[in-house]
Amino acid sequence: MTERIVVDPITRIEGHLRIEAQMDGANIAQAYSSGTMVRGIETILKGRDPRDAWAFVQRICGVCTLVHGIASVRAVEDALRIELPLNAQLIRNLMIGAQYIHDHVMHFYHLHALDWVDVVSALNADPRATSELAQSISPWPKSSPGYFADTQKRIKTFVESGQLGIFANGYWGHPAYRLPPEANLMAVAHYLEALAWQRDIAKFHAIFGGKNPHPNFVVGGVPSPIDLESDSALNAKRLAEVLNLIQSMRTFVDQVYVPDTLAIAGFYKDWGERGEGLGNFLCYGDLPSGAAMDPATFLFPRGAILDRDLSVIHPVALEDGDEIQEFIAHSWYRYSVGNDRGLHPYEGQTTLEYDRRGGVKPPYKQLDVSDGYSWLKAPRWKGRSVEVGPLARVLMLYATGHEQTQALVDSTLSRLELPIKALYSTLGRTAARTLESKILADNMQGWYDALIANVKSGDTKTFNETLWEPSRWPSRAQGVGFMEAPRGALGHWIVIEDGRIANYQAVVPSTWNAGPRDAEDQPGAYEAALQDNHQLIDVKRPIEILRTIHSFDPCIACAVHLADPESGESFQIRVV
């Protein structure tokens, strides 16, 4: 009888995720992804003022807080046909770009890198050799032997105390780790540097949105009045600070994040053959160059790639009822039209049904995967499972001829001596996140320059008040607010009746990727990726599962961390 490996919860993510892997010897034969928490924000929003929705939906997540606010105000603006001032769109682009870069750097160093970097091994490193390594790949100034020696002392203090703190619960010493001690020491030093760096970058949203997390938004623009001479508005001093932060982002990405990714990837090139799964990719598109949400002007193109065919970009219509649908054949929900039918988000229903849909009474060893096994629904595009996120966007840019992307991808593959098919993998997904950070950091300078030029021309408008009052709205309206969040395609669909929210559905990136099987038994992206060439060296320490799941940067939702009440451990691995 085959074993089933259970990892619950997956740690170093946002929210609660359970993975069950049915084994065939050392190989994963079948994988099941279960979101173990309920969101329910959609139900809370019914009957509320659409102009307030952004403040509620931002609480879906405490990490990528900006993206839900953006999607929500865009949904209302789309429903009411509100046009944005150019300054507002540029400021939103800048805020989105900052969210990406902050999020991607934090994910790489603090959530994902420890799947590849052995912290304890860094104690055996030679600081002088580490310095030579660091200086050979980057001009980053913090690279002296003394600097790395001091970092090594900090790590030694953690280890000798027996309290690893932020480095606790790792699989240190696992035979799947391959980096030499010097590369491990360099990566841990940059892990610690990124903690300090991100604290300053978080100021970016506070300048434009008043605070971080959960910056402020407003339907029809941004709450950032521009007056270069005023202390209570976006003035010359604050705009200069924005420029300094952009320069800081570009420097860290160019001199730390990109070189580290390439250095680490060089030791794990076989992971360019693992963890793809679906071969289908979806991108809503985002980041317009003008005031309108015109897909023709997006930095990230809209479209779908099927079966790895980069020669054909399939058009995507977000409001077509036959394209995007959510299925619940293996979810703990009930549809009034039957549980095997998919619903477009405009018709979406959020009716919980755990006991009657296969929900097992806790504590339990494993899920009943023949029925419902997740609180996540299963989104499909034209009936297909698709992957969303950095890999989908980079592939879309590459396929549509974006010159910078093609140059970055080609040079990365050349340096690693890997074929283009290596993009479709756990390693490719991780590299794509790094490369799009470089693309966005460079584009932020352009959006900033455009904003400054527009203000200098005399245009300081950041808000369109024309349709602010509900008395000017139609009795019924519906719209979709979409964006490319760091983790992938995000959509908020709203129906407004008599000035109030009649229905609201959010389909988030991790629903696309982490969702369960559908009525046709098609796996979601996580499940398919784990079933793609995964052999476990040690079933009690399944680092291979973590590597692939973390390559998607899961964000199930913002919530408290789970702990075993008996052992106090923050994660559990079971073989059942």
N, C-alpha and C positions, 0 to 999 in steps of 0.2 A: 504494500500500500504506500502511495506517495505521501510525502510530508506536506504540510502547509505551514509556511513561515508567516508569522503575524508581526508586524511592526506597528505599534499603537501607543501613543501617537508618534507620527514622524516629527522629529524635533528640528529646530532651526528653520521654522517656517512661521507664517502668520496664520493662526487658527488651528483647527484640529483635523488631522487627516490620518486615516488608518489604511494600511496596505496589507493585503493578504496575497501570498504568492504560493500557488500550487506547484510543488517541485516534481521534476522528473530526474531523479538522481541529484546532481549538482546544478541542473539547469532549471530556470523558471519556465514552466509550461503554460500556465495561466496566471494572470494577475488581476486583482480586483481592488479598485480604488473607492474608498468610502469616506465621504464627508460626514463627520459625526456631530455636527452642530447645526442648529436651525438659525436662519437669518431673520426672516419675517418682517423686514422693513417695509416691504410692499404693502402688507396688510395695515401697518401703522399709518401709512400715508393716505389711505382712502378718506375722502371727505375734507382734506386739508387744502390750504391755499397753495397753488402750484408755485408761487413765488418763494415759498418757504421750503420747498422740497429739498433743495440743495443742502440745507443745514442738517436735515435728517439723514439723507443718504450718505453724507460724508462719514457718518458713524458706522457704515458697513465695515470700514476698515480704519484702523488707527495708524497705519503705516503709509499706504498710498492714498491719503485722505483727499488730496487735491482732485484726483481723477473723477471721483464720483460727483463732486461738486460741479466740475466742468461738464460732465455728461448730463447732469440734471438741468442746469440752466440752458444748455443747448437744446434739450428736449422741449422745454417750454418755449424757447425762441423759435424752434422749428414749427411747433404747433400754432403759434400766434404770428408767424412770419415776421419776426422782429429782426431788423438789420442792425448790425454792430458797427460802431465807429472803428476806423482802422487802428487807432491807438489801442483800443480794447483787445482787438484780435492779436496784435503784436505782443501786448502784455501777457495775454493768455498763452501764446506760444512760448514766451520766455519762462513762464511759470511751469508749463508742461516740460520744457527742456530741462529745467533745474530739477524737477521731480525725477525724471529719467536718470539723470547722471548721479544724483544723490542715491537713488534707489539701487541702481546697478552696481555702484561701487560698494555700497553697504552689503548688497547681496553677495557679491563675489568674495569679499574679505571676511565677512562676519557670519554668513550663512552657508556658503558653498565651498570656500577654499579649504576648510578643514576636512573635507572629503578627500582631498588630494595632498594636504600638508600635514606632516606629523610634527606636532608642537614639541613633544618630548625629545624627538630626535635632534632638535635644534641645540640641545645642550651639548652635543658632541661636535658642533661645528667649530671651525677655526675662524675667528672674527676677521683675520687678515684675508683669508681666502674668500670669505663672504663679501668683503669689501671689493676684492678684485672681480668677483662675479657681478656684483651690482653695478660697478663702474663699466663693465664690459657691455652691458645691455642698455644703460641709460645715463644721462647727465644729471639725474636727480641728486641734489647736493648732500642729502643725509645718507652718506655711504662710506664713511671713514671706518677704519678698524675699531677705533674707540667707541664709535656710535653703536656698532654691532656688539661689541663686548658689553656695553651697558645694557643693551636689550637682553643679551643672554643672561645677565645677572638677574634681571627682572623675572625672566622665565624660571630660573633656578629657584628663586624665592617662592614662586607659586608651587613648584613641584615639591620642594623640600618641606613646605608647610603641610602638604597633604591636602590642601584645599586649592584645587585648580581654578576655582571661580569661573570665569568666562570660558575656560578651556576644559571644564568638567564634562564627563560622560562621552569623551571621544574614544575612538578605537585605536589609541596610540600603540604603536608597535605592530599593527596589523600588517601581514605580509603583502597586502595590496598597495601599501605605500611604497613609492619608488624614488622620491626626491632625495638627493644627497643632503647631509646635514646642513651644508651651507645654504642651499636653496630653501630649506625649511626655515632657517634663521632669518633669511632675507624676507620671506613671505610673512613670518610672524611680526617682524619689525614693521612692515607695511600695514599689517592688520591693526596694530596699535596706532600707527599714524593716521589711518583712515578714521579711527574713532574721533580723534581731535579735529580732523579736516571736516567731517560731516557736520560737526557742531556749528562751524562757521557757515557752511553752505545752507543750513536750515534757515539762516537769516533772510535768504532770498525771498521766500514766501511771506515772511513777516513784513518786508518792505512793501510788497504789492498787495498783500492780503491781510495785513494787520497782525497776524500771528501764525505760528506753526506749532503743532499740527492744526488741522482744520482751519485753513485760511478762509477769509470772507469772500463771498461772491455776490453778484446781483444779476438778475435777469435783465438783459439789455446792455451789458457792458461789464465793467470792473469797478469796484469801489475804491478807485485810486485817482482822485482828482489831481490834475497836473497844474502846478503853479511853481515855477522855478524860484520864485522869491519868497514863498510862504513856508513857515515852519510846520504847518498842519496839513501839508499836501506832498505830493511827489515832487520834490524840489531838486535843484542841481546837486546838492550834497548826496541825496539818496540815490540819484541816478549814477553818480560817480562810484558809489559803493556797489551798485549793481555791476558796473563794469569791472571792478576789482574782483568780485566774486566769479564773474564769467572767466576772467583770466586765471583765477585759482583753479576752477574746474578744468579748463583746457590743459593747464600745466600738469595737474595730478593725473588726468587721463592719459596724456601723452608720455609722461615720464615715469609713471608708476603702474597704472592699471594695465595699459596695453603691453608694456614689456614683461610684466609679471605673468600675464595670461599666456604669452608666447613661450616664456621660459618654462612654465609649469606644463603646458601642453606638450612640449617636446619629450617629456618623460612618459606620456600617456597616449601615444599616437594610436594605439590599438583601440582606444575608445572612440576613434573616428569610424569604427565598424560596429558600434553597439548603440542601441537606444533610440533608433529612429521610430520605427513602428508604422505610422499611418502613411506617410508620403503625400498627404494632402494638407494644404496650408491656406489660411484665410486672413485677409487684412482689410479692415474697414477704411483705412486711409485717414490721414490727419495732417495738421500743421499747414494751413493755407498761407500763401504769400500775400494775399489781399484781405480785404475786410469780410468778404463772403465765404461761406463754407462750400467752396466750389472744388469738387474733386480734381478738376483739371489743374488746380494750383497747389495741390498737396505735395509736401515733401515725401511723405509715405504714401505710395499709390494704393488705390483700392482695387481689390480683385482676389481671385482664388487660383491656386496652383494645384492641379490634380495629378496624382501618380508621378510626381517628381518631374513633370514635363514643363521645363522653364520656357519653352517656345510658345506656350499658349497661356494667356492671362484671361480667365473667365470673369465676365462682369458680375457684380454683386449688387442686388437691390434690397436695401434694408427693410423696406415697407411691403415687399411682395410676400403675401401669405404663404406661398409655396416654397420659399427659399429658406428662411431661418425659422426653425421650429424647435420646440423643446419637448422631449419625450420623457415618460416616467415609468416605463415598463419595469425598471429595476430601482425605482426611487420610492421613498416613503411619502408619496402624495396620492391624491385621487383627482381625476378629471371627470367632470360631469358628462363628457362625451365619450368616455371609455378610456382606459389606461394604456391602450396600444396606439392611440392616435396622437400625433404631434400637434401642438398649438403654437401659432405665431404669437410673439409677445403682446401684440395688441389685444389678443383674446386670452392671454395667459391667466392661469388660475393657480392659487397658492392655498390648497386645502391639505392639511397635514393628515396622514393616516399611517401610523407606525404599526400598531398591533395587527391590523388586517392585511398589511403589505409585507409580511415576512420579518418584521422587526422582532428580534429575539430579546428575551428578558435578561438584563444584565444581573450578575456577571456572566459572560459567555466566552467560550474558547474561539469560536469562529462564526462568521456570518452565514446566513442562509442565502447564498448567491443565486438560488433558483427563483427568488422573488425579489422584493426590494432589499437593497443593501446600502443605500446612501441617502443623505439629505440633499445631495446635489441632483439636479435634473440632468438630462442628456441632450444638449443642444446639437442640432445637425444642420448642415447647409445642403439643401437639395438632397436630403436623405443620407449625406455622407458625414462620417466623423472627420473632423479637421483639427489641425494644430494651429494655435494662435500664439503670438509673442515675437520676441526678437528674431528668431530664425525665420518665421514667416515674413517679417518686414524686410530683413536683409535679402532673402530670396526674391521678394517682390522688387526691391530696388535693383538688384543684380539683373533680374530678367527684363526689366524695363529700360536698361541701359544707363543707369545712374553712374556717372564716370567715377566719382570718388569711391562708391561702394565696390565697383568692379575692381578698381586698383587695390583697395584694401583687402578684399577677399582673395584676389589672385596672389598678392604678395604674401599673405598669411599662409595660404596653401603651399606656395613655393618654398617658403622658409621651413615649413614643417614637412615638406616632401610628401604631401598628401594629395590625392585626387579630389576633384570637385564633389564626388559622391560622399566624401567625408563630412560635408556640411550636414548631411542628413543623419545626425547622430547626437549622442550625449555631448561629445567634445565640440561638435559643430554648433550646437545650441549655445553652449557656454561662450565660444568664440564670437558668435553673432552678437551676443549681448555686449561684449567688449567693443566690437567694431562699431555698433550703432551708437555707443556712447561717444566715440570719437566723431562720428558724423554729426551728432546733435550738438556737441560742444562747439564745433566749428560753425554750425548754423546759428547758434545763439548769438554769436558776434554780429552776424548779418541782421538778425531781428532787432538787436539793440541799436545798430547803426540806423536802421530804417525808422525806429521809434524816435531817435534823437533828431533825425532829419525832418520828420514830420512835425515835431514840436517846434523846431527852429523855423519852420515855414509858417508858424502861427496857429496850427491845428492842435489844440489841447483837449479836445473832446474825448471822453472815455465812457459816456453813458448815453443811451438813446431812450428818452422818457416817453416817446410817442404812444406806446401801447402799455404803459405801466398800469393804468387804472383798469380794473376788470369791466367797468361799464363800456369799454371800447372793444371787448372781446366778443367773438361769436358765441352762441349758446353751446356749441359743441366744437371741439377741436382736438386733434391728435397729432403727435409728432414724435420723432426719435432723436435723441441726443447721443451721438456716438463719438468715440475717440479711440486712439491707440494708446492705451495705458501701458506702462512699462512691461506688464505681464501679457499684454495682448489686446485683442479686440474687445471693447467695452461698449455696451449699448443700454440706454435707458429709454423705454417706450412709455409714453404718457397719454392718457385719455382725459380730457377736461370737459366737464359738463356743468353749465351754470356757474362757472367761476371756481369750481372745486375739482379735486382729483377724483375721477371715477374709477380709473384703473392705472396701475403703475407696475411695470416689470423691469427688473434689471437682470441682464444676462452678462455675467462678468467673465473675464479671461479664464480664471481657474475653473469656472463651470464648463467652459469649452474643453479644457485640457484634463480636468480631474473627474469629469462626469462618468457615470457608470455605463454599462452596456445598454443598448436600446432593444426594442422588440425584435429586431433582426439579429440580435446578438453581436452587433458591431461594438468592439471595445472603444473606450475613450482613449485620448492621447497618452495619458500616463500608463494605462493598462497595456496598450499596444507597444509602447516603448520598452516596458519591462519584459515583455515577451520576445523582444528582439535581441537574441544573442547574449543572454545574461547567465553567466555561470558564477556561483557563489563559492568562494574559497572557504569560508567559515560561516555556516548557517546561523550560528549564534551571534555573529557580528557581521550582519549583511550590509557592509559598506557599499557594495555594488548597487543595492536598491537605493540607498541615499544619494549616490552620485547622480543617477538618472532622474530621480524625483526632484532633487534640488536643482537640476539643470533647467527645469521649468520655472523655478522660483515660485513655489506654491503660495497662494494667499487665500486660505479658505474663509477667513474672516478674522476680525479683531476680537480676542476673548482671553480669559485667564488661562494660565498654563495648567495642564493636568498633572497629577502626581499619584503614584501608587500609595494608598493610605497605609499599607502594611510596611512596605520597604522604604517609602519616601523617595524612590527613584522617579525621575521625571520622564522616563520612557520605559517601555517593556518590549522585550523580544520573546516571542513564544514559538515553539515548534510543536504543532498539534497534528 
